[in-house]
Amino acid sequence: MTIAGSLTSLVAQHGYLGIALLVGVEGFGMPAPGETAIILGAGYAAHGELAIVAVAFTAFLAAMTGDSIGYLIGRTGGRRMILRHGRYVRLTPDRFERLEAVMSRHGPKIVAVARFVEGLRQFNGVIAGATGMPWRRFVTANALGAAAWVGVWASAGYFAGDHLRAIEAELHRYQWYAVAAGAFAALAYVGWRLTRRSERP
């Protein structure tokens, strides 16, 4: 069994606990298929093996908890770590300062939308904490984003329940390609924006 298959089998074997684990650890930067876990859990709910409301509630709480842990990581040591080691990923102190300015103006919108972007979803809380976003503002925006994200994928999995096995096979086959492509696209976009800002007079 592939690594992806082993991870998503947690949902089949442990139900809500598997969903909570995968969604939660993804929230503070670990590479885990949280989105896939919600779809599979909702698909099982469509077959009466789980309850759809409980799947959505579990995923929402796990997303909020994981992102909050990420926020605390970013708030307590993220800024220092980025300033010391960020140059290795082209995040220089000057670029981080511009990122802080962007987050101060558009932080809540970025946090809410980040849930739907691979790469940003995993480091959403860490970035918010490292750039000093106030806790209450982060929690509010994150709750809105998490609720929308869970609602979309829980609904998709539930209404596609009759095709669960085919969906599960395809997700196992392609999900890590999607994660890699999404992370690359997110990093490329951030780099492009920071480069454009640095070129402005």
N, C-alpha and C positions, 0 to 999 in steps of 0.2 A: 504493500500500500504506500502511496506517495505521502510526503509530509502534509500536503494540503488535505488529502483524504483522511489522514490520521486526525488532523485537527477538527475537521468538520464532522467526523464520526462522533465527536464528543456530544454533539447535539442529539444524535440518534441514541446514544448510550445513556446520557445523563440529562437530557431534556433542558429544563430551565437553567440548571446549574451550568451546563455546557454553553448555553447562550450567554449567560452572565459572564463567564470566564473569558470567552473569545471577544465579546464586545468590550468588556472592561479593560483587558490588557492592551487592546488596540488603542484605547483612549489615551494612554500615556506613552505611546511611541513604540510598543512592541509590534512586530510584524505578525498580525493575526487576522484571519478572515471574518471580522465582525459582521460585515454586511451580509456575507454568505450565511452566517449563522442565523441571522434574522429571517432571511428568505426560507431557509430549510425549516426553521422552527415554525414559521407561519404555514409552510406546506404540510407539516405534520399536524398542525391544528386543523387544517382543512379536512384531514382524514380522521379527525376525532382523537388523535393521540395526545394532543396538547390543547390548551385553551388559548385562542387568539388574543384575548384581552391580557392574559397572563404573560404570553410571549412578548407583546408590545410593552407591557409595564416592566417586565424584567429587563428587556433591552434598553429601555429609557433610563432606568435606575443605574444599570451598568455603564451606560455611556456617560451619564453625569458623574458617576463615581470615578471612572477612569480619567476623564478630562480634568476633574478636580485634583486628582493625584498629579497629573501632568502639570497643572497650574502651580501647585505647591513646589514641584521640582524646579520649574522655571523661576518661581519667585524667590526660592531660597538659594539657588546656586546657578541657575541657568545663565543669567547675565554675565557673571564672572567667567563661566566656562566658555561662553561664546566669545567674549573679548580676548580670552587667552588662546583658544583653539579654533575660532571661527575662520581664520585665514586659510585653513586647510580645505574648507569647502567654499572659499571665495566670499565668505561673510566677514569682511574687514570691519574694524571699529567704525569707520566712516559709513559703511553701508548699514551696519547695525543701527547707527544713529538715525539714518533715514528711515529704516524700518520702524523704529520707535515713533518717529514723527507720523508715519502712515497709520500705525496702530492707534496713536492718540486721537487722530481725526476720524478714522473709519473702523476702529477696533471691533465694536459690536457687530457691524455688518460682516466683517471678515470672519469673525468667530461663528456667526450663524450659518454663513454660506460654506465655511470650511468643511462642514460635515459631509458635503456631497463631493468633495475633491480628494482623491487619493493622494496621500503624502501630507497634505494640509490637515486632513482629518486626524492622522496619527499624532501630529505635533501641534495641534490647535492649542491645547492647554499650556504646553511648555512655552510656546511663543508668547501667548498672552501674559503668562507669569513673568517671563524674562523681560518683557518690555514694560512691565509695571502697570498693566491694566488693573483698575480697581476690582476687587473681588466681587462685589455685588453686580457691577456691570457685566463682568464675565459670566457669572452664574445665570443672569437673566438672558443674555444673548445665547449662551450655550444651551439653555433649556429650550428656547425656541427652535434652535437648529436641530437639537437632538429629537424633539417631538416631531418635527417635519420629516427628518431622515428616517426615524423608526416607522412613522406612519406610511411613508411611501413604500419602503421595502417589506413591511409586514403585510400591507395590502397586496403588493405584487406577488408575494409568496403564497398568500392565502387564496387568491383568485386563480393562481396557476397550480393549485394543489393537485389537480388531476394529472398533471405532467411532472410531478415532483421527481420521480426517478430519473427522467431524462434531463431535467434541469440540474439535479444534483451531479450527474455524470459530467455535464458540460461545465459546471462551475468548478469541479475538481480539475478538469482538464485545462481551463483557461484562466482561472482566477489570479494566478501568480504573474502571468503575462500582463494582465490588466493592472495589477498593483505596480509592477515595475514601470509600465508605460505611464500610468497616472503620476507616479512619483517623479519620473523624469520630466513630464510635462509641467508639473507644479514647480519644480526647481528651475526649469528653463524659463518659465514665466516670471518667477521672482527675480531671477538673474537679469532678465531683459528689462524689467521695470527699474531695478536698481541701477543698471547701466545707463538707461535713458536719463534717470535723474542725475547721475554723476556727470553726464555730458551737457546738462543744461547750464547756462552761464549763471 
